[in-house]
Amino acid sequence: MSSRIGPQRSTKTAAKLRLLPSTEEFADFRRQDTGREVYSQLPHIEGSTARKDAEYLGKRHREHLPRVTAYCTCDTFRVDLLFKFFQSRRSSHKTRPKQFDECIYSTYSYGSEETVDLLGDEIEPDRKSLNGGSTATHDTIHNDIFETGLDRNQPLFREVFCFSYGVVVLWGYTIEEEHRFLRELSRFEIEKLKMDDIEVEEFNYYVTNLYQPRIFNDFIALRDASNYMIRLSISHAIAQSVKISLFEELVNETIDATKDTPQMIAESGRIKLKREEIMMAVGQLFILRININLQGSVLDSPELMWTEPQLEPIYTAARSYLEINQRVALLNQRVEVIGDLLSMLKEQITHTHDESLEWIVVILMALLVLIAIFSILVDLRFFK
């Protein structure tokens, strides 16, 4: 499956850390994220285990640790039909669907293992490399896992979180299983995206009791494997991030497609486009602004954070790691640029229309003058 992986956040390329509040810290974590905090909290973590983990977990471990992947495949889902679909799969896929406002949660099993052995020699190939890539040597992985202190048996949650705005977040599946589920999900999509337009966010997770839950370098460390509500909170932030990635790409494409228009006006004083082409450009820009500004559940905190306030600190921490506030602010600035361009095109249409009316008036006046001259000539000839 072809897809783009390019969210505009610095945490995609830089090793940064965001601590997730543990249950006992919920009451102390209610603070606004200013966007100014630098994710350099490693020196403040008590004990050496977390520091070692940050040092030893790297790119090669992504092939062995369970996956968390978000796909933005369409504009919206048919939520009612999708919920019925999960209900109908209780026996075949062990589903347990629940709906939380704009999100449908369910387990979804393909009949394979519920755990992955990070060190096992006899496990299947797709379990040794959950990401479908090449595997590191057993000795190397064994040494790294020993250094980090992680439990070699990691749970595969096999959970799906489907959001009404066209995003699905999958926990604990292989790439092949993810693509299989996306094919099953496609029948419920409205306004599907082209393959090249699908946006993806990829993470890995592991469960450990050695230190505080956190997100570091796109590795999600969890302490409580049984609480799916924590994963729901994190999934909300990830889903918003991948949807914003789609908006970022659309805005970039729109700006690139129209960046020559101001230069054209500066050089010639007019847009060398037909009225129909200008109106189409205006319509596309207007639709883009509507899609971005009316997606309140994407840009704002979900309703779940009001009904389940104990989840809000975890959601806020994940949202901060994904730099959603900063990206939304930048997105709004770019939308304002598009708005200025929209106003410019409207003015050009008005100017062109006024210019056409002026020429019509000039031509009509010229015709009146010609008719008057002709009448005078006829009268003079008649009197002669």
C-alpha positions as CSV (number, residue, x, y, z in Angstrom):
1,M,0.0,0.0,0.0
2,S,1.5,3.3,-1.1
3,S,1.2,6.1,1.5
4,R,2.9,9.2,2.6
5,I,4.7,9.5,6.0
6,G,5.4,13.1,6.6
7,P,3.8,14.9,9.5
8,Q,5.3,18.3,10.0
9,R,6.5,17.8,13.6
10,S,10.1,17.9,14.9
11,T,9.6,14.8,17.0
12,K,9.5,12.8,13.8
13,T,13.2,13.4,13.2
14,A,14.5,14.4,16.6
15,A,14.8,12.2,19.7
16,K,12.4,14.0,22.2
17,L,10.7,12.9,25.3
18,R,7.2,13.5,26.8
19,L,6.3,11.9,30.1
20,L,2.8,10.5,30.4
21,P,1.3,11.1,33.8
22,S,0.7,8.0,35.9
23,T,-2.6,7.5,37.7
24,E,-1.5,9.0,41.0
25,E,-0.3,12.2,39.2
26,F,-3.5,13.0,37.4
27,A,-4.5,15.7,40.0
28,D,-1.1,17.5,39.6
29,F,-0.9,17.4,35.9
30,R,-3.7,19.9,34.9
31,R,-1.7,22.7,33.3
32,Q,-1.8,24.3,30.0
33,D,0.8,23.4,27.3
34,T,2.5,26.6,26.3
35,G,4.4,25.0,23.4
36,R,7.6,26.5,24.8
37,E,8.8,23.5,26.8
38,V,11.8,21.8,25.4
39,Y,11.5,18.0,25.5
40,S,14.8,17.5,27.4
41,Q,13.5,15.7,30.4
42,L,15.9,12.8,30.4
43,P,18.1,14.3,33.1
44,H,15.1,14.6,35.4
45,I,14.1,11.0,35.3
46,E,14.9,9.2,38.6
47,G,17.0,6.1,38.3
48,S,19.1,4.9,35.4
49,T,16.7,2.4,33.7
50,A,14.9,5.0,31.7
51,R,18.1,6.6,30.6
52,K,19.4,3.3,29.4
53,D,16.2,2.6,27.6
54,A,16.4,5.9,25.8
55,E,20.0,5.0,24.8
56,Y,19.5,1.4,23.7
57,L,16.1,1.5,21.9
58,G,16.7,2.5,18.4
59,K,15.6,2.1,14.8
60,R,16.4,-1.6,14.6
61,H,14.0,-2.4,17.5
62,R,11.0,-1.1,15.6
63,E,11.1,-4.3,13.6
64,H,10.5,-6.3,16.8
65,L,8.4,-4.2,19.1
66,P,4.6,-4.1,18.6
67,R,3.3,-1.4,16.2
68,V,0.9,1.5,16.7
69,T,-0.2,2.9,13.3
70,A,-2.7,5.6,12.3
71,Y,-4.1,5.8,8.8
72,C,-6.1,8.7,7.4
73,T,-7.9,7.1,4.4
74,C,-11.0,9.2,3.8
75,D,-13.0,12.2,4.8
76,T,-15.5,10.4,7.1
77,F,-16.7,6.9,8.0
78,R,-20.2,5.6,8.0
79,V,-20.2,5.3,11.8
80,D,-23.5,3.5,12.2
81,L,-22.8,0.9,9.7
82,L,-19.2,0.5,10.9
83,F,-20.5,-0.2,14.5
84,K,-22.9,-2.8,13.2
85,F,-20.0,-4.4,11.3
86,F,-18.0,-4.8,14.5
87,Q,-21.0,-6.2,16.3
88,S,-21.4,-8.8,13.5
89,R,-17.8,-10.0,14.0
90,R,-18.1,-11.0,17.7
91,S,-17.6,-14.7,17.0
92,S,-15.2,-14.6,14.0
93,H,-12.9,-11.8,15.2
94,K,-13.6,-11.5,18.9
95,T,-14.8,-8.0,18.7
96,R,-16.1,-6.0,21.6
97,P,-17.2,-2.7,20.1
98,K,-17.9,0.4,22.2
99,Q,-18.6,4.0,21.0
100,F,-17.1,7.1,22.6
101,D,-18.6,10.1,20.8
102,E,-16.7,10.2,17.5
103,C,-14.6,7.1,18.2
104,I,-15.5,3.4,17.9
105,Y,-13.3,1.1,19.9
106,S,-13.0,-2.6,19.5
107,T,-10.7,-5.6,19.7
108,Y,-10.3,-7.3,16.4
109,S,-8.4,-10.6,16.3
110,Y,-7.1,-12.5,13.3
111,G,-6.6,-15.6,15.4
112,S,-2.9,-15.2,15.9
113,E,-0.8,-14.8,19.1
114,E,-1.7,-12.3,21.8
115,T,1.9,-11.7,22.8
116,V,5.2,-11.3,21.0
117,D,8.5,-12.8,22.3
118,L,11.2,-10.3,21.6
119,L,13.9,-13.0,22.0
120,G,12.2,-16.1,20.7
121,D,14.0,-18.3,18.2
122,E,11.0,-20.4,17.1
123,I,8.5,-17.6,16.5
124,E,7.1,-17.0,13.1
125,P,8.9,-14.7,10.6
126,D,6.2,-12.0,10.9
127,R,6.5,-12.0,14.6
128,K,10.3,-11.6,14.5
129,S,9.8,-8.6,12.2
130,L,6.5,-7.0,12.9
131,N,7.3,-4.1,10.5
132,G,8.1,-6.4,7.6
133,G,11.8,-5.4,7.5
134,S,15.0,-7.2,8.0
135,T,15.8,-8.5,11.4
136,A,18.8,-7.9,13.6
137,T,20.8,-10.8,15.0
138,H,19.4,-12.6,18.0
139,D,22.4,-11.9,20.1
140,T,22.2,-8.1,19.4
141,I,18.5,-8.0,20.3
142,H,19.1,-10.2,23.4
143,N,21.8,-7.8,24.6
144,D,19.7,-4.7,24.0
145,I,16.6,-6.1,25.6
146,F,18.8,-7.2,28.6
147,E,20.2,-3.7,28.9
148,T,16.8,-2.0,28.8
149,G,15.3,-4.4,31.3
150,L,12.1,-4.9,29.2
151,D,10.0,-7.9,29.6
152,R,10.7,-10.2,26.6
153,N,7.0,-11.0,26.2
154,Q,5.1,-8.0,25.0
155,P,1.3,-7.9,24.7
156,L,-0.3,-7.5,21.3
157,F,-3.5,-5.6,22.1
158,R,-5.0,-6.1,18.6
159,E,-7.3,-3.1,19.1
160,V,-8.7,-0.6,16.6
161,F,-9.9,2.9,17.2
162,C,-12.0,4.3,14.3
163,F,-12.6,8.0,14.3
164,S,-15.5,9.5,12.5
165,Y,-13.3,12.0,10.6
166,G,-11.7,9.2,8.5
167,V,-8.8,8.0,10.7
168,V,-8.2,4.6,12.2
169,V,-5.5,3.8,14.8
170,L,-4.4,0.2,15.1
171,W,-2.5,-1.3,18.1
172,G,-0.5,-4.6,17.9
173,Y,-0.9,-5.6,14.3
174,T,1.6,-6.6,11.6
175,I,1.8,-4.5,8.4
176,E,0.0,-7.3,6.5
177,E,-2.8,-7.4,9.1
178,E,-3.1,-3.6,9.0
179,H,-3.6,-3.6,5.3
180,R,-6.0,-6.5,5.5
181,F,-8.1,-4.6,8.0
182,L,-8.0,-1.4,5.8
183,R,-9.4,-3.4,2.9
184,E,-12.3,-4.5,5.2
185,L,-12.8,-1.0,6.4
186,S,-12.9,0.5,2.9
187,R,-16.6,-0.2,2.4
188,F,-17.5,2.3,5.1
189,E,-15.4,5.2,3.8
190,I,-16.9,8.4,2.4
191,E,-14.9,10.4,0.0
192,K,-11.9,8.0,-0.1
193,L,-8.4,9.4,-0.5
194,K,-6.2,8.3,-3.4
195,M,-3.5,5.9,-2.5
196,D,-0.8,8.6,-2.8
197,D,-2.8,10.9,-0.5
198,I,-3.2,8.5,2.4
199,E,-1.4,9.9,5.5
200,V,0.3,7.6,8.0
201,E,1.7,7.9,11.5
202,E,3.9,5.0,12.8
203,F,4.9,4.3,16.4
204,N,5.9,1.3,18.5
205,Y,4.9,0.5,22.1
206,Y,6.0,-1.7,24.9
207,V,4.8,-2.4,28.5
208,T,7.1,-1.9,31.5
209,N,6.8,-1.3,35.2
210,L,10.3,0.0,35.6
211,Y,9.5,3.7,35.1
212,Q,6.9,6.2,34.3
213,P,4.9,5.9,31.1
214,R,6.2,8.1,28.4
215,I,6.7,8.7,24.6
216,F,10.3,9.0,23.5
217,N,11.5,9.0,19.9
218,D,8.1,7.6,18.8
219,F,8.3,4.7,21.3
220,I,5.3,4.6,23.6
221,A,6.0,3.1,27.0
222,L,2.9,1.9,28.9
223,R,2.6,0.6,32.5
224,D,-1.0,-0.7,32.5
225,A,-1.7,-3.2,29.7
226,S,-5.2,-3.8,30.8
227,N,-6.6,-0.2,30.6
228,Y,-7.7,0.4,27.0
229,M,-8.9,3.9,28.0
230,I,-5.3,5.1,28.3
231,R,-4.7,3.8,24.7
232,L,-7.9,5.6,23.7
233,S,-6.5,8.9,25.0
234,I,-3.3,8.4,23.2
235,S,-5.1,7.3,20.0
236,H,-7.1,10.5,20.0
237,A,-4.0,12.6,19.9
238,I,-2.4,10.4,17.2
239,A,-5.6,10.5,15.1
240,Q,-5.7,14.3,15.3
241,S,-2.0,14.4,14.3
242,V,-2.5,12.3,11.2
243,K,-5.6,14.3,10.1
244,I,-3.7,17.5,10.6
245,S,-0.9,16.0,8.4
246,L,-3.5,15.7,5.7
247,F,-4.5,19.3,6.1
248,E,-0.8,20.4,6.1
249,E,-0.3,18.5,2.8
250,L,-3.4,20.0,1.2
251,V,-2.4,23.5,2.3
252,N,1.1,23.0,0.9
253,E,-0.2,21.7,-2.4
254,T,-2.6,24.6,-2.7
255,I,0.1,27.2,-1.9
256,D,2.4,25.6,-4.4
257,A,-0.2,25.5,-7.1
258,T,-1.2,29.2,-6.6
259,K,2.2,30.8,-5.6
260,D,2.7,32.2,-9.2
261,T,-0.6,34.1,-9.1
262,P,0.7,37.1,-7.0
263,Q,3.8,37.3,-9.2
264,M,1.6,37.3,-12.3
265,I,-0.4,40.2,-10.9
266,A,2.8,42.1,-9.9
267,E,4.3,41.8,-13.4
268,S,1.2,42.4,-15.6
269,G,-1.4,43.9,-13.3
270,R,-3.8,41.1,-14.1
271,I,-4.3,37.3,-13.9
272,K,-3.8,35.6,-17.2
273,L,-6.6,33.1,-16.5
274,K,-10.1,32.7,-17.8
275,R,-13.0,33.6,-15.6
276,E,-14.0,30.0,-15.3
277,E,-10.4,29.0,-14.2
278,I,-10.4,31.8,-11.6
279,M,-13.8,30.7,-10.2
280,M,-12.6,27.1,-9.9
281,A,-9.5,28.3,-8.0
282,V,-11.7,30.4,-5.7
283,G,-14.0,27.4,-5.1
284,Q,-11.0,25.1,-4.3
285,L,-9.5,27.6,-1.8
286,F,-12.9,28.1,-0.2
287,I,-13.6,24.4,0.2
288,L,-10.1,24.0,1.8
289,R,-10.8,26.7,4.3
290,I,-14.2,25.2,5.2
291,N,-12.7,21.7,5.7
292,I,-10.0,23.0,8.0
293,N,-12.1,25.4,10.1
294,L,-15.2,23.1,10.5
295,Q,-13.2,20.1,11.7
296,G,-13.6,21.1,15.3
297,S,-13.1,17.5,16.7
298,V,-9.8,17.4,14.9
299,L,-8.4,20.7,16.1
300,D,-9.9,20.9,19.6
301,S,-10.0,18.5,22.6
302,P,-12.5,15.7,22.1
303,E,-15.7,15.5,24.1
304,L,-14.3,12.4,25.9
305,M,-12.0,14.6,27.9
306,W,-15.0,16.4,29.4
307,T,-16.8,13.2,30.3
308,E,-13.7,11.4,31.4
309,P,-11.5,14.1,33.0
310,Q,-9.0,11.6,34.4
311,L,-7.9,10.9,30.8
312,E,-7.2,14.5,29.9
313,P,-3.6,14.7,31.3
314,I,-2.6,11.7,29.2
315,Y,-4.2,13.1,26.1
316,T,-2.6,16.5,26.8
317,A,0.8,14.9,27.1
318,A,0.5,13.0,23.9
319,R,-0.9,16.0,22.1
320,S,2.1,18.0,23.3
321,Y,4.6,15.4,22.1
322,L,2.9,15.5,18.7
323,E,3.1,19.3,18.7
324,I,-0.5,19.7,17.7
325,N,-0.9,23.2,19.2
326,Q,2.1,24.5,17.3
327,R,1.1,22.8,14.0
328,V,-2.5,24.1,14.3
329,A,-1.2,27.6,14.8
330,L,1.0,27.3,11.8
331,L,-1.8,25.8,9.8
332,N,-4.1,28.7,10.6
333,Q,-1.4,31.1,9.5
334,R,-1.1,29.4,6.2
335,V,-4.9,29.3,5.9
336,E,-4.8,33.1,6.4
337,V,-2.4,33.4,3.5
338,I,-4.9,31.3,1.4
339,G,-7.6,33.7,2.6
340,D,-5.6,36.7,1.4
341,L,-5.1,35.0,-2.0
342,L,-8.8,34.2,-2.1
343,S,-9.6,37.9,-1.5
344,M,-7.1,38.8,-4.3
345,L,-8.8,36.5,-6.8
346,K,-12.2,37.8,-5.9
347,E,-11.0,41.4,-6.4
348,Q,-9.5,40.3,-9.7
349,I,-12.9,38.9,-10.8
350,T,-14.6,42.1,-9.7
351,H,-12.1,44.2,-11.5
352,T,-12.4,42.1,-14.7
353,H,-16.1,42.3,-14.5
354,D,-16.0,46.1,-14.0
355,E,-13.6,46.4,-16.9
356,S,-15.9,44.5,-19.1
357,L,-18.8,46.7,-18.2
358,E,-16.7,49.8,-18.9
359,W,-15.9,48.5,-22.4
360,I,-19.6,47.7,-23.0
361,V,-20.5,51.2,-22.0
362,V,-17.8,52.7,-24.3
363,I,-18.9,50.6,-27.2
364,L,-22.6,51.5,-26.6
365,M,-21.6,55.2,-26.5
366,A,-19.6,54.8,-29.7
367,L,-22.6,53.2,-31.3
368,L,-24.8,56.1,-30.2
369,V,-22.4,58.6,-31.6
370,L,-22.2,56.7,-34.9
371,I,-26.0,56.5,-35.0
372,A,-26.3,60.2,-34.3
373,I,-23.7,61.1,-37.0
374,F,-25.5,58.9,-39.4
375,S,-28.8,60.5,-38.6
376,I,-27.4,64.0,-39.1
377,L,-25.9,63.0,-42.4
378,V,-29.2,61.5,-43.5
379,D,-31.1,64.7,-42.5
380,L,-28.6,66.9,-44.3
381,R,-28.9,64.9,-47.4
382,F,-32.7,64.9,-47.2
383,F,-32.9,68.7,-46.9
384,K,-30.6,69.1,-49.8
